[in-house]
Structures are given as structure tokens and as C-alpha cells.
């Protein structure tokens, strides 16, 4: 069970539900992908791939850039999953109980119902405006957007900000991972197609070559192919047993010549040119498993980027209009909660603009309590509440709810007056006094 800060306890999810099990499985997959991306980028790419290709200078800036964004994504994920999405608080239940029949209650319809408490047949209670019932969580959620299987939690009033930040940071981390590792991904993809029987290999830029006059007379030809000089250096660097390569004549820039790759080194003769491979001691030898892990990382990063980009393209515009995915289907009237600008609408989700906006923490100055929301036809003060006249005291939550839900005034019971049966009754009341 999840418990809200106000003490409202969510109904237990049905563990036997197929939908709930699917939501749990989806969340497990998303967490695994998150952790795998971090491991592969930091351990394989930064720890092994970059040193192998001689790009040690990029390790620190890449590590800072990726891990900063990736860490924010993990933090946002944890908050979105663990946070109370906005269960109906006990204060609202007490308010409904105390006000009784003075609170107008409308039947729930798939349309805008501003300022109306609607009745939930499943929870058997009146609920605030914009609240909806989640079938998986079996509870009504304030300003519910949807139930997200990737975080195995509802997205509602209290964790909508965390959900949006999760999408932004996770998408950004995937694009950073792809952009910083793309040259090595392309290189490793080509090298992987030529690796034989799981042997280790060294990337071409991890090997140096020295030119000699003459040809390599000993050893077996491990490869014989026409290519340019630069292609031959790269190819020899990828072959685990290559000691060098030889060709007839002098090297000509950009022209292909017939190359012979050798597994032994023994220079002899003239009118030939040979290049001997001299691998620096600091170069890193990569296992085939390193390359496979790295390639899977690239595929997953691309998958996450492709998955989250259209999701953000849907949810961010809705947030800038102060809409949920449920309310986006309403057509009975214009959005009554539209604040008129992108910044003002985002403030309804993120709170009043402040330095905490980029971080997955609760708003320092929330503009709503989740039970009643500012409407476009209201004049609001700087605190996001209805503007007050000079000298008017600040409204507490229940006073504001009475105003916005148009609660009828509660009439005090009238005492029964004695019936006047004539002069004798009046004389008796006078004699006995008041």
C-alpha cells in the first residue's frame, strides 16, 4: 500500500491482476535498461573503448556530461515511482462529511466539469474536480493523467512533475550517449563483422605502423586484398595475428594497391614497401564480449530515444496547456483551467517558478492543493489564489473549496415556538416570565 502525506491510504492493488503483473514486468524492464546503459557507458565505453582508440582526453568530460543527466533521470524515476500520485486526502473526506447535502454532487461524465464534485461509484465517495479512478491502483487520483506501466504508478497531481522530468532527462541521456559514442559504435559495428572465433582484437587507432623498404618474406598470408594505405593500417590493427602488411612499389595517397597481410615479420628485398605494426604498450585489447556489450548499449540507447521522443512530444504540449491526457479528449467547452500562457500553465504542474523546477522535488510554492484549481475566468493574486479585496483575510482550504464548489449555505435549525392558544396562554407566559 502507498500512503499519502495527508494520511489517505490507497486501496491494495490486486496482485492476481494480469494488468498489474504486466505493469510490474514493464517497470522491471525499464529499470534494467537504465542500469545497463549506465554500466555499458561508464565501464565499457569510457573504461575500455575510448582508451583503445586513443581518446583518453574525452573520458572525463564525457563522464561528467552523461552521468549528470543520467543521474537526474534515475532520481526522477525513483521519485515518479515512489511518490504518492495524489490520493484523495482525508481533509476532503472530512469536508464532504461535515458539509453534507450542502455540497452539490454531479454524476461523473467524460467532459469538463469545473467546480463540480463528482461521485465515484467504485470508491463510493464524492471526489474533487479533475480526479479520476485508476483501475489498477483501485483508488481515485487527483488530476489524474494516466497509469504509467514504465514506473508502475499513476501519474497525477503530486508526481506529474517527476514524470515529465523523467522523460526529459532519460531522453536527453540517450541522445548524449549516442552522440558521444557514435564514431566508436560505427567502427565497432564494422569490426564486429570481421572478428573470427571470439579472438581479441585491437582497434586500428590503437596501433602504430612504421614503413620499411622491402617485402615480408616469411609467414602466412592471413589476408590478401586491394585497398588504400589507410584502410590497410586499420585492417591490420583489427586482425589479432597481423604483424604487418606488404605491397609492391611505393605508397600512393588514396590509390588502392594489392596488400598482403602477414603473421610474421622478416624484411627482405627491394622495390616493395612494408609496414610493421607496433602497438603502444598503453593500448587496450578488447574482447569480443566488450564489443557485443557496447553494441547492445547503442541499440538500447537508440530504442529509448525513439520511444521517449514522441512521448515527450505528446505530454509536454499538454502540460503547457494545463491539460491531462484524459482531459485532452473533452470537447464540451474550452479548457476552463487554461491560465493563458505556457509559463502560467507549467506553473500549475511545477509550482511557482523557482530554482527547484529542474529537480525532482516538490514545489516550494505550489499553486494548487489538488482539490480545487484556478480557472481562466478568475482573477488570481501572486499566490495563485483568487484575488482578495483590501482588508479581506486569507482564505483557508475549506473556505476556498466552499467558494469554488458553490456549496450552499448551511441554515441553522429554528427552535420551535409555542403555539398561542389565546389570552390565557399569553397571561400564563407573562406570569411565569421569559
C-alpha positions in Angstrom: 0.0 0.0 0.0 1.0 3.6 -0.6 0.2 6.2 2.0 -0.2 9.9 1.1 1.2 12.6 3.4 -2.3 13.5 4.3 -3.0 10.0 5.6 -5.1 8.8 2.7 -4.3 5.1 2.1 -4.6 3.7 -1.4 -6.5 0.5 -1.9 -4.3 -2.5 -2.4 -3.5 -3.5 -6.0 -4.7 -6.9 -7.0 -1.6 -9.0 -7.3 -3.5 -11.5 -9.3 -4.4 -8.9 -11.9 -2.9 -9.5 -15.3 -2.6 -5.8 -15.9 -0.8 -5.3 -12.6 1.7 -8.1 -13.4 2.3 -6.6 -16.8 2.9 -3.2 -15.2 5.4 -4.7 -12.8 7.2 -6.5 -15.7 7.4 -3.4 -17.7 8.8 -1.5 -14.8 11.5 -4.2 -14.3 12.5 -3.9 -18.0 12.8 -0.1 -17.8 14.9 -0.3 -14.6 17.2 -2.9 -16.3 17.6 -0.7 -19.4 18.5 2.3 -17.2 21.1 0.4 -15.2 22.5 -1.3 -18.3 23.0 2.0 -20.1 24.9 3.4 -17.2 27.1 0.3 -16.8 27.9 0.0 -20.5 28.7 3.7 -21.0 30.9 4.1 -17.9 32.6 0.7 -17.8 32.8 -0.4 -21.4 32.8 2.9 -23.5 34.7 5.2 -21.1 36.8 2.5 -19.5 37.8 0.4 -22.5 36.6 1.7 -25.8 38.0 5.3 -25.6 41.4 4.2 -24.3 41.6 1.7 -27.1 41.1 4.3 -29.7 43.4 6.8 -28.1 40.8 9.3 -26.9 41.6 9.4 -23.2 41.2 13.1 -23.1 37.5 12.7 -23.7 36.8 10.4 -20.8 36.4 13.0 -18.1 34.1 15.5 -20.0 32.0 12.6 -21.4 31.7 11.1 -17.9 30.6 14.3 -16.3 28.1 15.2 -19.1 26.5 11.7 -19.3 26.4 10.9 -15.6 24.9 14.3 -14.6 21.9 13.8 -16.9 21.7 10.0 -16.3 21.7 10.6 -12.6 18.9 13.2 -12.8 16.9 10.6 -14.9 17.4 7.9 -12.2 16.4 10.4 -9.4 13.3 11.4 -11.4 12.4 7.8 -12.0 12.7 6.9 -8.3 10.5 9.9 -7.3 7.9 9.2 -10.0 7.6 5.6 -8.9 7.7 6.0 -5.2 5.7 9.3 -4.8 2.1 9.5 -3.9 0.5 10.4 -7.2 -2.3 12.4 -5.4 -4.7 10.2 -3.5 -7.8 12.0 -2.3 -6.8 13.5 1.1 -8.6 12.9 4.4 -9.3 16.6 4.7 -11.5 16.4 1.7 -13.3 13.4 3.1 -13.9 15.2 6.3 -15.1 18.3 4.4 -17.6 16.2 2.4 -18.8 14.5 5.6 -19.2 17.8 7.5 -20.8 19.8 4.8 -23.3 17.1 4.0 -26.1 17.9 1.5 -24.8 21.5 1.1 -22.2 20.2 -1.4 -23.7 19.7 -4.9 -22.6 16.4 -6.4 -22.8 15.7 -10.1 -22.6 12.4 -11.9 -19.2 11.7 -13.5 -19.1 12.3 -17.2 -16.3 12.3 -19.8 -16.3 16.0 -20.1 -15.3 19.2 -18.4 -17.0 19.6 -15.0 -15.3 22.6 -13.4 -16.3 23.4 -9.8 -18.3 20.1 -9.5 -17.7 17.3 -7.1 -18.4 14.0 -9.0 -19.4 10.7 -7.4 -17.2 7.7 -7.8 -19.2 4.5 -7.7 -16.1 2.3 -7.1 -14.8 4.3 -4.1 -18.3 5.2 -3.0 -17.3 8.9 -2.2 -17.6 12.3 -3.9 -14.3 13.3 -5.4 -12.8 16.7 -6.4 -12.8 18.2 -9.9 -10.3 16.6 -12.3 -9.9 13.5 -10.1 -10.4 10.1 -11.8 -10.4 6.5 -10.6 -7.5 4.2 -11.5 -8.5 0.6 -12.2 -5.0 -0.8 -11.4 -4.5 1.2 -8.2 -8.1 0.9 -7.2 -8.3 4.5 -5.9 -9.2 8.0 -7.1 -6.2 10.2 -8.0 -6.2 14.0 -8.0 -5.8 15.5 -11.5 -5.1 12.0 -12.9 -3.2 11.9 -16.2 -2.8 8.1 -16.7 -1.4 5.0 -15.2 2.2 4.5 -16.4 3.5 0.9 -16.6 7.1 2.1 -17.0 7.1 3.4 -13.5 4.3 1.1 -12.2 2.4 4.1 -10.7 -0.3 6.5 -11.6 0.7 9.9 -12.9 -1.3 12.5 -11.0 -1.2 15.9 -9.2 1.7 15.1 -6.9 4.1 13.3 -9.3 3.2 14.8 -12.7 6.3 17.0 -12.5 8.6 14.0 -11.7 7.1 12.1 -14.7 7.9 14.9 -17.1 11.4 15.4 -15.7 12.0 11.7 -16.1 11.0 11.8 -19.7 13.2 14.8 -20.4 16.3 13.6 -18.7 16.0 10.0 -19.9 15.6 11.1 -23.5 18.5 13.6 -23.2 20.7 10.9 -21.6 20.1 8.6 -24.6 20.9 11.3 -27.1 24.1 12.2 -25.3 25.1 8.6 -25.1 24.5 8.2 -28.9 26.1 11.4 -29.9 29.3 10.9 -27.9 29.8 7.2 -28.8 28.6 7.2 -32.4 32.0 7.1 -34.1 33.1 4.1 -32.0 29.7 2.4 -32.5 30.1 2.6 -36.3 33.8 1.5 -36.1 32.9 -1.5 -33.7 29.9 -2.5 -35.9 32.3 -2.8 -38.9 35.0 -4.6 -36.9 32.5 -7.0 -35.3 31.6 -8.4 -38.7 35.2 -9.4 -39.3 36.1 -10.9 -36.0 36.9 -14.6 -36.1 36.0 -17.1 -33.4 35.9 -14.8 -30.4 39.6 -13.7 -30.7 40.6 -10.4 -29.1 41.3 -7.5 -31.4 42.8 -4.1 -31.1 41.2 -1.2 -32.9 43.1 0.4 -35.7 43.8 3.6 -34.0 45.4 1.7 -31.1 48.3 0.5 -33.3 51.1 2.4 -34.9 52.9 1.5 -38.1 56.5 2.0 -39.3 57.4 1.9 -43.0 60.3 -0.2 -44.4 61.7 -0.9 -47.9 61.4 -4.5 -48.9 58.8 -7.2 -48.6 57.9 -9.6 -45.8 59.3 -12.9 -46.9 58.2 -15.2 -44.0 54.9 -16.2 -42.5 51.5 -17.0 -44.0 49.2 -14.6 -45.8 46.4 -14.1 -43.4 44.7 -11.8 -45.8 45.2 -10.6 -49.4 43.1 -7.7 -50.7 43.2 -4.4 -52.7 42.8 -1.3 -50.6 44.3 2.1 -49.7 47.2 2.5 -47.3 44.9 3.9 -44.5 42.4 1.1 -45.0 45.3 -1.4 -44.7 46.5 0.1 -41.5 43.0 0.0 -40.0 42.5 -3.6 -41.2 45.8 -4.8 -39.8 45.0 -3.2 -36.5 41.8 -5.2 -36.3 43.4 -8.6 -37.1 44.7 -10.2 -33.9 47.6 -12.0 -35.5 48.7 -9.4 -38.1 52.4 -8.3 -37.7 52.4 -6.1 -40.8 51.5 -5.8 -44.4 53.5 -5.5 -47.7 52.8 -4.4 -51.3 54.8 -3.8 -54.4 56.0 -0.3 -55.3 55.8 2.9 -53.3 52.7 4.1 -51.4 50.4 6.5 -53.3 47.9 8.5 -51.4 44.3 7.5 -51.9 45.1 4.8 -54.5 44.3 1.1 -53.9 47.1 -1.4 -54.2 47.2 -5.2 -53.6 48.1 -5.8 -50.0 49.5 -8.9 -48.3 48.9 -9.2 -44.6 51.4 -11.4 -42.7 51.5 -13.1 -39.3 55.3 -12.9 -39.1 57.9 -10.2 -39.7 61.1 -10.7 -41.8 62.0 -7.9 -44.2 64.0 -8.6 -47.4 64.5 -7.3 -51.0 63.8 -4.1 -52.7 61.0 -2.4 -54.9 58.5 -3.3 -52.2 57.1 -1.4 -49.3 56.2 -3.0 -45.9 54.6 -1.6 -42.8 55.3 -3.1 -39.4 52.7 -3.0 -36.7 53.9 -1.5 -33.4 51.2 -1.4 -30.8 51.8 1.0 -27.9 52.0 -0.7 -24.5 49.2 1.5 -23.2 46.7 0.4 -25.8 43.7 -1.6 -24.7 43.0 -5.0 -26.1 39.2 -5.5 -26.4 37.4 -8.8 -26.1 34.6 -9.7 -28.4 32.2 -9.5 -25.4 33.2 -5.9 -24.8 32.2 -5.1 -28.4 28.9 -7.0 -28.0 28.0 -5.3 -24.8 28.8 -1.9 -26.4 26.7 -2.6 -29.5 23.7 -3.7 -27.3 24.1 -0.4 -25.4 23.9 1.5 -28.7 20.8 -0.4 -29.7 19.1 0.2 -26.4 20.0 3.9 -26.3 18.5 4.3 -29.8 15.4 2.4 -28.7 14.9 4.7 -25.6 15.4 7.8 -27.7 12.9 6.7 -30.3 10.4 5.7 -27.6 10.6 8.8 -25.5 10.8 11.5 -28.2 7.1 11.0 -29.3 6.1 10.6 -25.7 7.5 14.0 -24.8 6.1 15.4 -28.0 2.7 14.4 -26.6 2.9 15.2 -22.8 4.9 18.4 -22.8 2.5 20.3 -25.1 -0.4 19.1 -22.9 1.4 20.4 -19.8 1.9 23.8 -21.4 -1.9 23.9 -21.9 -2.7 22.7 -18.3 -4.3 19.5 -19.8 -4.0 15.9 -18.9 -4.2 13.0 -21.4 -7.8 12.3 -20.1 -8.9 15.9 -20.5 -7.4 16.2 -23.9 -10.5 14.3 -25.2 -13.1 16.7 -23.7 -15.0 18.8 -26.2 -18.0 20.3 -24.3 -16.3 23.6 -23.6 -12.9 25.3 -23.9 -10.3 24.4 -21.2 -11.6 26.2 -18.1 -8.2 25.8 -16.4 -6.1 27.4 -19.1 -4.1 30.2 -17.5 -3.4 31.9 -20.8 0.3 31.3 -21.2 2.8 28.5 -21.4 4.7 29.6 -18.2 1.5 30.0 -16.2 0.2 26.6 -17.2 3.5 24.9 -16.5 3.4 26.6 -13.0 0.2 24.6 -12.3 2.3 21.4 -12.6 5.8 22.6 -11.4 4.7 25.2 -8.9 5.6 28.9 -8.9 8.7 29.5 -10.9 11.9 28.9 -8.8 15.3 27.2 -8.7 13.7 23.8 -7.9 12.0 23.5 -11.3 14.8 21.3 -12.9 14.9 19.0 -9.8 12.5 16.1 -8.9 11.4 17.7 -5.6 8.0 19.0 -4.6 7.3 22.6 -5.5 8.3 25.1 -2.9 5.3 27.3 -3.7 2.5 25.1 -5.1 -0.3 27.0 -6.8 -3.0 24.4 -6.1 -3.8 21.8 -3.4 -5.0 19.3 -6.0 -8.6 19.6 -4.8 -9.5 22.9 -6.4 -7.8 24.6 -9.4 -7.6 28.2 -10.6 -9.8 28.8 -13.5 -9.4 31.0 -16.5 -12.3 33.3 -15.5 -10.8 34.1 -12.0 -8.6 37.0 -11.1 -5.7 35.5 -9.3 -3.3 37.0 -6.9 0.5 36.4 -6.9 0.0 33.3 -4.7 -2.2 31.7 -7.4 -5.3 32.0 -5.2 -8.4 34.2 -6.0 -7.6 37.8 -5.6 -8.8 39.3 -2.3 -10.2 42.7 -1.6 -8.2 45.1 0.6 -8.6 44.0 4.2 -10.0 40.6 3.3 -8.4 37.8 5.3 -6.6 34.9 3.5 -8.9 32.0 2.8 -8.2 28.6 4.3 -8.6 25.5 2.2 -12.2 24.7 3.2 -13.4 28.2 2.6 -11.8 28.1 -0.8 -13.5 24.8 -1.5 -16.9 26.1 -0.5 -16.4 29.1 -2.9 -15.2 27.1 -5.9 -17.7 24.1 -5.4 -20.6 26.5 -4.9 -21.6 24.9 -1.6 -25.0 26.0 -0.4 -25.1 28.0 2.9 -25.9 25.8 5.9 -29.1 27.0 7.6 -29.1 26.8 11.4 -32.1 24.8 12.8 -35.0 27.0 14.0 -36.3 26.5 17.6 -40.0 25.5 17.8 -42.1 28.4 19.1 -45.1 27.6 21.5 -48.5 27.9 19.9 -50.6 30.8 21.1 -54.0 29.4 22.1 -55.5 32.7 23.2 -55.4 35.3 26.0 -55.0 32.7 28.8 -51.8 31.4 27.2 -50.3 34.9 26.9 -51.3 35.6 30.5 -49.6 32.4 31.7 -46.3 33.3 29.8 -46.4 36.7 31.4 -46.9 35.3 34.9 -44.1 32.8 34.6 -41.7 35.2 33.0 -39.5 34.6 30.0 
